Amino acid sequence: MSEEAAARPTAEVLTRAEVERYGRHLVMPEVGSVGQERLKAASALIVGAGGLGSPAALYLAAAGVGRLGLVDFDSVEATNLQRQILFGSPDVDRRKVEVARERLATINPHVEVEAIDARLDRSNALDLVGDYGVVIDGSDNFPTRYLVNDACVLVGRPNVFGSVLRFEGQVSVFGMADGPCYRCLFPEPPRPGVVPSCAEAGVLGVLPGIIGSLQALEAIKLLLGFGDPLVGRFLVFDGAALRFREIALHKSPNCPVCSTEPSQTGLVEYEDACPEPVSTTDTAVPFDIAPAELRRWLDEERDFHLVDVRTHREIRIASLDGATVIPLSELPGGLDELDRETTIVVYCHHGPRSRHAVAFLRHRGFARARNLAGGIDAWSREIDSSIPIY
């Protein structure tokens, strides 16, 4: 599909069944039959079929956006069901995009849903983004956010951004010719481990529903060409106080991708700042110990010190017997509890925090500090299924 065709869809005549289905749209002067026909001819790519992608996909399908692409490479887990409303308990262990395609077909059989079971990366981002009229970023990690932003700028597609953490959500529209992009606000990704992920900090289940619905609203406005999109405006939602506030944004003259003289003219992939669970078979990671190896150490009754650097709230959910609890934020003041001559195995939820803890400990003279690859999550999946996964 050409850039012009993707950005400016040609109207398609509605069938009698569609006229009945979209009746509440057709009586709105802002939509009407012309607008509904534009939606039918339009397309949207949803990156991530998770907490944000679920409500966005449901509402875009219900609204009659003619072609939806869902890109995700994961399977449904029980931990998803608290917020990812595309899925139910019977869907656990099934591929997300396949379940999503089936569910959206029940919402609206007039919509074509393309299930893209793949990771969005540098090899496919430009082609995927360029094949749709608007992009909804429902990703939950910084490398994908930057990749989506850069691809949208490079091929000229609107990027409807959303993010959630705990009780707070954010929404904006990036990549428009007259507005800033994500890099105008955040030129470079944060260092790994600096910003907690949803898995580490949590998110109230209803919050992605609110933010994802706002993303769907912005996408529909862009496709219809009406209203005042969130271009140059960064909307922050505080769910605990039920307040919205808006921050004005401007294009940065020094933006590496959308300025008049960009320093970056292609895609760059960054180390994951909100990593997926660490592969326990990755022997290239220094100082890591796999769950199976730690299991052998325990069976052999080796002398080592197990340290848990998660928060006290997490420890109440699940923990390993015999571990000393020193949350990462308290580690600098808790060194007296540790012996520099003893092997120390540190763990957290998925591994990023414990890796930082190991780096800190080794810098402070704890030369035998090791990291449990994949954290307690990997231990539960690979060694002891009685420990809850959260």
N, C-alpha and C positions, 0 to 999 in steps of 0.2 A: 504494500500500500504506500502511495506517495505521501510526503509530508502534508501537502495541501489536502489530500483526500482524508487523511486521518484527522486533521485539525478541523476541517470544515465538511462534515458528512453531508451527502446528498439526501434529501428527504425521501422516505419510502411510504407508500400508501398503506394506511392501516386496514387490516381486515375487520370484518364485522365483530369477530370475537375480541379483537384488540380494542375496538371502540367501546365495547361493553366493559372490558377490564379497566380501561384507563378513563372512564367517564368523569371521575372527580378531577382529573387533570384537564380534560378537554373543556370543562366549563371555566377554567381559570384563564383570564386574558393573557397572563404571563407565559402560559404553556399553550393551550389550545391544540387544535389538530396539527398545526404546522410545527409547534414545538415537540409534540409527541412523535411526529414523524421524524424529526431531527434526532430524538433520542433513539428511535428504532434503528436509524442509520449509523448511530455513534458506537464507539468502542471505548473500553476502559480496562487498563491493566491493574490488577490488585497484587501488590508484592507482599506476600505473607498471608496465609489463610489462618491467622491466629485471632487474638483478642480484638484487634482493630479491623482486620480483614473480614471477620465474620459478619458484623453488622453492616459494614460497607457493602459487601457482596450481596447480602440479603436485600438491602434497600435499593441498590442499583438494579438488581434483577427485578424486584417488584415494580420499580419505576419504568421498566421497559427499555433500558439501555441494551441495544440489540446484540452486542458482542462483548462478553466479559472474558478476560484472561486471568487465571489465578495461578501464580507461580509460588510453589512451596516444595520443599524436598523432604518433609518430615511425615511421621505417622502420628496418629492420635494417641495421646496418653491420658491416663486418668486425671493427671494434674491439670490438663487443659480444660476440663469440663466446667470448672468454676467460672469461666469467663468466655470461652470460645463457643458461642451459641450455634455455630454451624453443626456441631457434633453432639452425639449422645453416648450413653454408656455402651450400647452395642457396637459402636464404631471404634472402640479402643483397639489399637494395633493395625488398623486399616490406614491406607495412605490418605492424607488430608485432602489432596486435590480431587481424588476420586469420590470421596464422601461428599465433598462440597459440590461437585458437579451433579451428583444425584439429588442432593437436597435442593439446589437452586432450580433444577428441572421441575420439582414439585411446586416451587414458589411461582415460577413462570415458564411454561413450556415454550413460549414464543422467543425466549432469549437463547442465543448460542453461547455455551460456556466451554471455554478451552482450558482443560486441566494440564498445566505445565509442571510436571513432576521433576523439578530440577532446582539446583541452587542458582540464584542470580549471581553471575560473576562477570569478570571482564570479557570472557569469551562470548557471552550471549546478551549482555545488557543492552547494547546499542540496537541490536536487531529486535529484541522484545519490546523495548520502550518505543522504538520507532514504528512499530506495527499497530499502536493504539493511539487514540486521540487524547487521552488523559491518563495519568498515572496516580494511583492511590498508594502511598507508602505506608504499609502496615507492618514494617519490619521492627524488630526489637533489639537491634544491635547497630553500633556506629558504623562499621565498615559497609553494611548494606545501605544505610542512610546516605553515606557519602557517595557510594556507587550510583544509587538511584538519582541523587541530585545531579551528579556530573553527567550521567547519561541523558537526563531530561534537558539540561542546558545544551549539550552538544547536538541533540537531534531536534530541539525546539518543542518540547512537550511540557505542559503544566504538571507540576509535582505537588499533589495535595498531601501535605505532610501531617502526621499525627504521632504523638507519643504519650505514654502513660507511665506513671510510677506512683505506687501507694494511693493517695487520694487526689493526685494532680494530673491534669492532662494539658496538652498543647496542640494547637492546630494553626496551620498557615498554608498559603499557596505560594510556592517558589517556582522559579524558572520562567516566569512570564517576561516578555521583552521589556516591559516598563516597570518591573519590580525586581527585588533582590532574589538571590538564591540562598540555599542553606549555608553555603560557605561565606556569604556576606556576613552572616551572624556568627558562625563558628568556622573560621578558616581551616582549622586542622582538627582531627579527632583527638579526644583526650587520651592520655596515656592509659594503657590497659590497667584495669583495676581501680582507677580513680572514681569512676561513676558506677554505682551498684546497678546490677541488672534487676529486672522484675523478679527473677528467681531468687535473688538475694534479699531484696528490699520488700518484695510483695507488691500486689496491686489489688485493690478492691474490685471484685468481679464485675460490678455494674459499670465501673468507670470506662473500660474500653467500649462498652455499648454506647455511652454518651459521645465519646470522642470519635469513634468510628462512624456514628450517624452524622456527626458534623462534617466529617470528611466526605461522606456520600452526598450531603447537601451541597458542599462546595463543588464537587465534581459535576453534579447535575446543573448547577448554575453556570459553570463554565461551558458545558455542552450545549445548553440552551442559549447562552449569551445574554443572560439578564441578571439583574441584581448587582450587588457590590461585593465581589469576591475578596477573600482575605489576602489580597496582594499588597505587600508593604505593611501588613498588619500581623502581629503575632498574638494569638488569642491564648490566654492562660486560664484554665478552669481549676478552681479550688473546690473539690467535692466536699471536703469537710465543712467548709463555711458556706458552700453553695454560692460562690461568687465568681464572676468573670472579670478579667481585666485585660486590657489591650495595650500592646507595646508597638510603637511605630518603628518600622524598619526602613532602611534605605539601601540602595545599591552601593556597594563598596567600590571605590575607584581602584582599589588594590586587590579585588577578588581574584583568586587564581584561575577561576573558570569563566565567570560571566562579565568581567571588566572588558574595556575596549582593547586592552593588550594583555590577554590572559597568559599566565606562565605555564598553564597546563592545558594541553590541547587533545589529550587522550584520557583513557580511564586508568585509574590507579587503584590497586587493591591493598587495603591496610590490614595489619594484624588485628584480629578481632578484639575490640575493647570490651565486649560483653560475650565472652567465648561460649561456644557450645561445650557440653561436657567433654573433658579432655580424654582423648583416646588412650586407653591404658596399655596399648601395644606400641605406643610411639616411643621407641628407645632413643630417639634423637633428643628428647627433652632431658636436660641435665638435672640430676638430683631428684628425679621422680622415682617413686616406688609403686608398682602396680598392686592392686588389691590382692591378687593371687600370691604375690611375693610376701606381702604383709601377713597374709593368712599363714604362710609357711613359717614366718618368724614367730607368730603366736604359737603355732603347734610345736615349734622347737624350743619355746620358752626363752627366746633370745632376750638379752638385756637392752631395752630401749624405752624411751619416754614418749608417750602418745599425747599430742597437744591438739585441742580443738579451738580454732580461732573464730568460730561463728558467734553470732549474738546469743544472748541468753534466751531470747524468744525461740530461736531455731533449735536450741538444745532441748527445750521442752517438747519439741516435736519428735526428735530422733537424736540418738547419740550412741557412741561406742563405749563399751565398758572400759573403765580404767583410765579414761582420758582426763588430762588436766585442762580445765577450761580457762583460756585467756583470750577473750575477744581481741580481734586484730587491733582495734583502737586502743586497747589497754596493754598491748604487747611491750611497748618501750618501758613501761613501769613494772612489768612482770618478769623481767629477766632473772631476778633473784630466785625465782621458783625453778629455774632450769640449770642443768649441769652441763658445762661446756665439754666435758669429757665423755658424755653419754650420747649415743645416737638418739636423735629426736625425729619423730615422724609427725608432721603437721598435716591437719586436714581441715577442710571447710565444706561447703555445700557441693560445688562442682570443681574446685581447684584453683581459681584465680587468686582468691585471698590468701590461701595457704602458700601459693608460690611467692607472693610478695612477702609473706611472713618468713619463708625460708631464705629469701634474698636478704632480708633485714637481719635475720639471725646469723647468717654466715658473715655478713659485714661486721657484726658485733663479736665475732670470734667463735661462734657455734659451728665449727667446720663440719660436723657430722649431721647437720640438719637435712632432712629429706621431706619431700612433698608426696602425699598420697594422691596419685593421679586420678582425676575424676571425682575426688572427694567422697563424702558419705553416700552420695547418690550412686556412684559406681560400686561402692561396697555393697549397698543394698541390692543392686541389680545383679552383681556377679558373685557375691559371697553369701550374704545373709538376707533373704527376702523377708524376714520377719521385721526388719527395720523399715519403717514407713518411708515412702518416697514422697517428697513434697515439692 
